[in-house]
Amino acid sequence: MSRIAAIVPAAGLGTRMGAELPKQFIELDGVPLIIFTLRRLASCPAITEFFISTRTDDVVFLEDKVAKAGLGRPARVVHGGDTRQQSVANALALVDPSTEIVLVHDAARPLVTRAQIERLIAEARERGAAILGIPAIDTVKEVKRASLPEDVALITQTIPRERIVLAQTPQAFSYPLLRDAFRKAQEDGISASDEAAVVEHFGHDVFVVLGSERNLKITRPADLDLARFYLEQERSGK
């Protein structure tokens, strides 16, 4: 059986949620968001182990929660970094070299489905690198803000929507590809907002598998309300 590792960076503070707790510990359906998300990932039997990166202060707390989550396979809580990239790198350093595929998934993206995960794994096996994404609906503008007030920007161009997708997670990669890209990024001082951008920087193609609007990332309080609504619909078969 091939090894497929899932890395879940969960070291952020989530300040836009306006809560005292980091957003990954806010409850959805009676459990912390991070645990809900891990259980969703665990619905895919192809995943063989989990690595969860979190803040040093939260390691013991999260270890206890993860141990009681019933994931049915090994799950290790590791110390995160100051950035998402560093948190992923810390976990990636502990992944067994015999691993075939590494998934990286947002702790605050709880409604991913087994079908989406399995489709993504298949694409990563075929092409080396793939992410979930959805088409842009709104018109997209490129802007610049130099010498302007904070709430004003100058449009420099309109980007055709058919050329734009909004990136989601999981993002899936061949283990050697992701390992080598992260190592080179550290050597070259490259920083990126997601794993696909790190891989892209070093010239490897990354493919997009159609995701879903329901696979939302909990960023603001209204997102949590929307997630609850989607969950109710899911349970009622809608």
C-alpha positions in Angstrom: 0.0 0.0 0.0 1.4 3.4 -1.0 1.9 6.0 1.7 -0.1 9.2 1.4 0.5 11.9 4.0 -1.8 14.8 4.8 -0.2 18.0 6.2 -2.6 20.4 7.9 -1.1 23.8 8.9 -2.9 25.1 11.9 -0.6 27.7 13.4 -2.5 30.8 12.4 -4.3 33.2 14.8 -7.3 33.9 12.6 -7.7 37.5 13.8 -10.4 38.3 11.2 -12.7 35.9 13.0 -12.8 38.3 16.0 -12.7 35.5 18.5 -10.5 34.9 21.5 -9.6 31.4 20.3 -7.6 30.8 17.1 -10.2 30.0 14.4 -9.1 26.4 14.1 -10.4 25.8 17.6 -13.8 27.4 17.1 -16.5 24.8 17.1 -18.4 23.5 14.1 -21.0 20.8 14.8 -19.9 20.6 18.4 -16.2 19.9 17.8 -13.1 22.2 17.1 -12.9 23.1 13.4 -9.5 21.4 13.1 -11.0 18.1 14.3 -13.9 18.4 12.0 -11.5 19.0 9.1 -9.3 16.1 10.1 -12.3 13.8 10.2 -13.3 14.9 6.7 -9.8 14.1 5.4 -9.9 10.8 7.2 -13.0 9.8 5.3 -10.6 9.1 2.5 -9.0 5.7 3.3 -6.1 6.4 0.9 -4.6 8.8 3.4 -2.2 6.9 5.6 -1.0 9.5 8.1 -1.5 13.0 9.3 0.9 15.8 10.3 -0.7 18.8 12.0 1.5 21.9 12.5 0.4 24.3 15.3 1.7 27.0 17.6 4.0 25.8 20.3 1.5 26.9 23.0 -1.2 24.7 21.4 0.8 21.5 20.9 -0.3 19.7 24.0 -3.9 20.8 23.8 -4.1 19.7 20.1 -2.4 16.4 20.8 -5.1 15.6 23.3 -7.9 16.5 20.8 -6.3 14.6 18.0 -5.8 11.5 20.1 -9.6 11.5 20.9 -10.7 12.3 17.3 -10.9 8.7 16.1 -8.9 9.2 12.9 -8.0 5.5 12.6 -4.4 6.1 11.5 -1.3 7.8 12.9 -1.5 11.6 13.5 1.4 13.7 14.7 1.2 17.2 16.0 4.3 19.2 15.2 5.6 22.7 16.0 4.5 25.2 13.4 6.4 28.3 12.1 5.8 32.0 11.8 4.4 31.5 8.2 2.3 28.9 6.5 5.3 27.9 4.4 7.4 27.2 7.5 4.7 25.3 9.2 4.3 23.0 6.1 8.1 22.7 5.9 8.4 21.6 9.5 5.8 18.8 8.9 7.3 17.9 5.5 10.7 17.3 7.2 9.0 14.5 9.2 7.3 12.7 6.3 8.7 9.3 5.5 10.9 9.3 2.3 8.9 6.4 0.9 5.8 8.5 0.8 4.2 8.7 -2.7 1.9 11.7 -2.4 1.7 14.6 0.1 -1.6 16.5 0.5 -1.7 19.9 2.2 -5.0 21.1 3.4 -6.2 24.2 5.3 -7.3 23.5 8.9 -10.2 25.9 8.4 -11.6 24.3 5.3 -13.9 21.7 6.8 -16.3 20.7 4.1 -14.0 19.0 1.6 -15.4 15.7 0.3 -13.9 12.2 0.0 -14.7 12.4 -3.8 -12.7 15.6 -4.2 -9.7 14.2 -2.2 -9.7 11.0 -4.2 -9.9 12.8 -7.5 -7.0 15.1 -6.5 -4.8 12.2 -5.5 -5.5 10.5 -8.8 -4.4 13.7 -10.7 -1.3 14.1 -8.6 -0.3 10.5 -9.3 -0.8 11.2 -13.0 0.8 14.6 -13.3 2.8 15.2 -10.2 1.0 18.3 -8.9 -2.6 19.3 -8.6 -4.9 21.5 -6.5 -8.6 22.1 -6.1 -9.9 25.4 -7.5 -13.1 27.1 -8.7 -13.7 29.5 -11.6 -13.8 33.2 -10.7 -17.3 34.6 -10.9 -16.6 38.3 -10.4 -14.7 40.5 -12.9 -11.0 40.5 -11.8 -9.0 43.7 -11.7 -5.3 44.2 -11.3 -4.5 47.3 -9.3 -1.7 49.3 -7.8 -1.8 51.4 -4.6 1.3 53.5 -4.7 0.8 57.1 -3.4 -2.9 56.5 -2.8 -5.0 56.3 0.4 -5.4 52.8 2.0 -8.9 52.4 0.7 -8.2 53.5 -2.9 -6.4 51.7 -5.8 -5.8 52.4 -9.4 -6.9 49.7 -11.9 -4.0 48.7 -14.2 -5.8 46.1 -16.2 -8.9 43.8 -16.3 -8.0 40.1 -16.4 -10.4 37.9 -18.4 -12.3 35.7 -16.0 -11.7 32.6 -18.1 -8.0 32.8 -17.2 -8.7 32.9 -13.4 -9.3 30.2 -10.9 -9.6 30.7 -7.1 -7.2 28.2 -5.4 -8.5 25.9 -2.8 -7.1 23.0 -0.8 -6.2 20.2 -0.6 -3.1 20.7 -2.8 -1.5 17.4 -3.8 2.1 16.7 -4.9 4.5 13.9 -5.5 6.6 13.7 -2.4 10.0 14.1 -4.1 8.7 17.1 -6.1 7.3 19.0 -3.0 10.4 18.1 -0.9 12.8 19.4 -3.5 10.8 22.5 -4.2 10.7 23.4 -0.5 14.4 22.7 -0.1 15.2 25.0 -3.0 12.8 27.7 -1.7 14.6 27.7 1.6 18.0 27.9 0.0 16.9 30.8 -2.3 14.8 32.7 0.2 11.6 32.2 -1.8 8.4 32.8 0.1 4.9 32.0 -1.3 1.3 32.0 -0.1 0.6 28.4 -1.0 2.4 25.2 -1.9 1.5 25.3 -5.6 3.2 28.7 -5.9 6.4 27.2 -4.5 6.3 24.3 -7.0 5.4 26.7 -9.9 8.4 28.9 -9.0 10.8 26.1 -9.9 9.1 25.5 -13.3 6.9 22.5 -12.6 3.3 22.4 -14.0 0.5 22.4 -11.5 -3.0 21.3 -12.6 -6.4 22.4 -11.3 -9.1 20.0 -10.4 -12.6 21.5 -10.1 -13.5 22.1 -6.5 -16.7 23.5 -5.0 -18.0 26.7 -3.5 -18.9 24.5 -0.5 -15.2 23.8 0.1 -15.0 27.2 1.7 -12.3 28.5 4.0 -13.5 29.8 7.4 -12.0 33.3 7.5 -14.8 35.6 8.9 -17.8 35.0 11.2 -20.2 34.9 8.3 -18.2 32.0 6.8 -19.0 29.8 9.8 -22.7 30.5 9.4 -22.4 29.5 5.7 -20.5 26.3 6.6 -23.3 25.4 9.0 -25.9 26.0 6.3 -24.0 23.9 3.8 -23.6 21.1 6.4 -27.4 21.1 7.0 -28.0 20.9 3.2 -25.4 18.1 2.9 -27.2 16.1 5.6 -30.5 16.6 4.0 -29.2 15.4 0.7 -29.3 18.7 -1.1 
